[in-house]
Structures are given as structure tokens and as C-alpha cells.
Amino acid sequence: MNKFQKLVGQNGNDVLERRAEALATHAEVAQSAIVNKLKQEKTRLELEIINLTDLSPETTDSLRPGNKDWDATNWAKKLQTAKQDLYNVKIQLQLAEETYKEYFSELEPTEGNTRIDE
């Protein structure tokens, strides 16, 4: 039997199973990409906050934080924005990870339970 004969001879359940596997893989990769993108954004914002809070003087005999153009108002706005963004990204990441776990973790079989939404 060649491949074409095998495909033609498949019953509806075989075709549905192949489609389900392909769709599940595609959806899992898409959700995983969302999780990874949010992890990258979280790390970027954490590094930004580290850089913003590095107020070490330029020299050992200076009390001026950072550099000569340092502006307290601008610094406070940037820090506030970065912290707000980080807070939001953490929530988004938590939701994305929960979605991944909910839809792509193996279901535990239970007696008589055949419903997908349980």
C-alpha cells in the first residue's frame, strides 16, 4: 500500500486525530511564544529598573548621582513607568502561563469523564 492509498483509506477518526495533533501543536507553539515574549519583556524591564536605580556617583569624591545631566523629575517618571510596566507584564505572564498549563498540560483521566471542558 502506498501513501496515497493509506490516506484515502483512512476513516474520519484517523483524519480528525491527525488534524487535532497538528492544531494542538500549532496552538501550543503560539501560546509558548507569548509566554517567552513576556519573559523577555519582564527581564528587560527588571534590567531597566536596575539601571535606573544605579545612582552610584561618577567618582569617589562626587555626590552627584549617575551623570551630570541627571534630573530627579525625569528619573522618577522613568522609574515609575518601568515599575508600572513590570507590574503589568508580571500579570500578563502569570495569565499566559496559566493558560498554557490549562490547555497544554496532559489531562488526568478519570472514570467516566470524557468531557473536554472539565
Disulfide bonds with the S-S distance in Angstrom:
none
